[in-house]
């Protein structure tokens, strides 16, 4: 009888332990996205469309969609940013969501020009940020942080270098680049991006991945 009672007691303790585990931790496990980790956002600081420095500290705890374009582009950029605006409209009311659009022609895309462009889209620039700055720094981020252009495309003279890509990158709340690169011109990939954004928004930010507001480059 004592053995039976002991068995019931142990079983009850296990049940209670499992219950509290899932109450306090289980939801986090269930909400974790299975998206691959492709890299980490390196420290950066670029002026935004208002001439205010915007850095990696400003995306802490945010799910970000990232792209590159230039305001004078007559080719893929208008279509790409038209599709990006659809993403913006769907997620603009999410407090933990941002879009970062970088210029790949910063010599032309001055702060006033980026401001004019952002105004023309009629978007909230607290949710969709337009960044310009030094060409070499912008390109380094595109290739070595976001992975939306092949690092092998680097040329010796930055003046001869040019990025022209329709791909979007997705960054989670911990500054980790997740999933694949998404073709901003293809509806099926935009739909995949929507699904992946929703998955990452459910994840909690891991404060351990940050140091003084700067992303830690270690997993």
C-alpha positions in Angstrom: 0.0 0.0 0.0 2.8 2.4 0.9 4.5 1.6 -2.5 1.2 2.4 -4.3 0.9 5.6 -2.4 4.5 6.6 -3.1 3.9 5.8 -6.8 0.8 8.1 -6.9 2.7 10.8 -5.1 5.6 10.7 -7.6 3.2 10.7 -10.5 1.3 13.7 -9.0 4.6 15.6 -8.5 5.6 14.9 -12.1 2.2 16.1 -13.4 2.4 19.3 -11.3 6.0 19.9 -12.5 5.0 19.5 -16.1 2.0 21.7 -15.7 4.1 24.6 -14.3 6.8 24.1 -16.9 4.3 24.5 -19.7 2.5 27.4 -18.0 5.8 29.4 -17.6 7.9 28.0 -20.4 5.8 25.9 -22.7 4.2 28.9 -24.6 7.7 30.2 -25.4 8.7 26.8 -26.8 5.5 26.5 -28.9 5.9 30.0 -30.2 9.5 29.6 -31.3 9.8 29.8 -35.1 11.8 27.1 -36.9 13.2 29.6 -39.4 16.9 29.1 -40.1 19.5 31.6 -38.7 21.6 33.1 -41.5 23.6 35.6 -39.6 23.7 38.5 -37.2 23.1 42.3 -37.6 26.4 44.1 -37.2 26.6 47.5 -35.5 25.5 50.3 -37.8 24.5 54.0 -37.7 23.0 55.8 -40.7 21.0 59.0 -41.0 17.3 58.5 -41.6 15.0 60.5 -43.8 14.8 63.2 -41.1 18.6 63.4 -40.7 18.5 61.7 -37.3 21.0 58.9 -36.6 19.4 55.5 -36.7 21.3 52.6 -35.3 21.1 48.9 -34.5 20.0 49.9 -31.0 16.8 51.3 -32.5 15.8 47.8 -33.8 16.3 46.1 -30.5 13.2 44.0 -29.9 11.8 44.6 -33.4 11.1 42.3 -36.3 12.5 44.0 -39.3 12.1 43.6 -43.1 15.1 45.1 -44.9 15.7 46.1 -48.5 17.9 48.3 -50.7 16.7 50.6 -53.5 17.4 54.0 -55.0 15.0 56.9 -55.5 15.9 57.4 -59.2 15.4 53.8 -60.2 12.9 53.3 -63.0 13.3 49.5 -63.1 12.6 47.1 -60.3 12.5 49.5 -57.4 9.0 51.0 -57.9 7.5 47.5 -58.1 9.6 46.3 -55.1 8.6 49.2 -52.9 5.0 48.9 -54.0 5.0 45.4 -52.7 6.8 46.5 -49.6 4.0 48.9 -49.0 1.6 46.0 -48.9 3.7 44.5 -46.2 3.7 47.8 -44.4 -0.1 48.1 -44.6 -0.5 44.7 -43.1 1.9 45.1 -40.2 2.0 48.8 -39.5 0.0 48.5 -36.3 2.2 45.9 -34.8 4.3 47.6 -32.1 7.3 45.3 -32.7 7.5 45.7 -36.5 9.8 47.9 -38.6 10.8 48.2 -42.3 14.3 49.4 -43.1 14.9 50.7 -46.7 18.5 51.6 -47.5 19.7 53.6 -50.4 22.2 51.9 -52.7 22.9 55.3 -54.4 23.6 57.5 -51.4 25.5 60.1 -53.5 22.1 60.9 -55.1 19.9 60.0 -52.2 20.6 62.7 -49.8 18.6 63.1 -46.6 16.2 65.6 -48.2 15.7 63.4 -51.2 14.9 60.4 -48.9 12.5 62.6 -47.0 10.7 63.6 -50.3 10.5 59.9 -51.3 9.1 58.8 -48.0 6.5 61.6 -48.0 5.5 60.5 -51.5 4.6 57.0 -50.2 2.5 58.5 -47.4 3.8 56.2 -44.7 4.6 56.5 -41.0 8.4 56.8 -40.9 8.4 55.6 -37.4 7.4 52.2 -38.9 9.1 52.4 -42.3 12.5 54.0 -42.0 14.6 55.2 -45.0 18.3 55.2 -44.5 21.2 56.7 -46.4 24.9 57.3 -45.5 28.3 56.1 -46.7 28.2 53.8 -49.6 30.8 51.4 -48.4 29.1 51.1 -45.0 25.7 50.6 -46.6 27.0 47.9 -48.9 28.9 46.1 -46.2 25.6 45.8 -44.3 23.8 44.5 -47.4 26.4 41.8 -48.0 27.7 40.8 -44.6 24.8 41.4 -42.3 21.6 40.9 -44.3 23.0 38.7 -47.0 20.8 40.1 -49.8 23.8 40.5 -52.1 26.7 38.1 -52.7 29.9 39.2 -50.8 31.8 38.1 -53.9 30.4 41.1 -55.8 32.7 43.4 -53.8 35.0 45.4 -56.1 38.2 47.1 -55.3 37.0 50.6 -56.0 33.7 51.5 -54.1 32.9 54.0 -56.8 32.6 51.2 -59.3 30.5 49.1 -57.0 26.7 48.9 -57.3 24.0 46.9 -55.7 20.7 46.4 -57.5 18.7 43.7 -55.9 15.0 42.9 -55.4 15.6 40.7 -52.3 14.3 41.4 -48.8 15.9 40.2 -45.6 14.1 39.3 -42.3 15.5 40.1 -38.9 14.1 38.8 -35.6 13.9 40.7 -32.3 17.4 39.6 -31.3 19.1 40.9 -34.4 19.4 37.5 -36.0 18.8 37.3 -39.8 16.2 34.5 -40.3 14.7 32.5 -43.0 15.8 32.9 -46.7 16.1 35.9 -48.8 12.7 36.8 -50.2 12.2 38.0 -53.8 10.2 41.2 -53.4 8.8 40.9 -56.9 7.2 37.4 -56.5 3.8 37.1 -54.8 4.4 33.6 -53.5 7.6 34.8 -51.7 5.8 37.8 -50.3 3.2 35.5 -48.9 6.0 33.4 -47.3 7.4 36.6 -45.9 4.1 37.5 -44.3 3.8 34.1 -42.7 7.4 34.3 -41.4 6.9 37.8 -40.0 3.9 36.6 -38.0 5.9 33.7 -36.6 8.7 36.0 -35.5 6.3 38.5 -33.9 5.2 35.8 -31.6 8.7 35.2 -30.3 10.0 37.0 -27.3 13.2 39.1 -27.4 16.1 37.5 -25.7 17.8 40.2 -23.7 20.9 38.1 -23.5 21.7 38.7 -27.1 22.3 42.4 -26.6 25.1 44.3 -24.9 24.7 48.0 -24.2 22.1 48.3 -27.0 24.5 46.7 -29.5 23.8 43.3 -31.0 26.1 40.6 -29.6 27.6 38.8 -32.6 27.7 35.5 -30.8 24.7 33.0 -30.9 
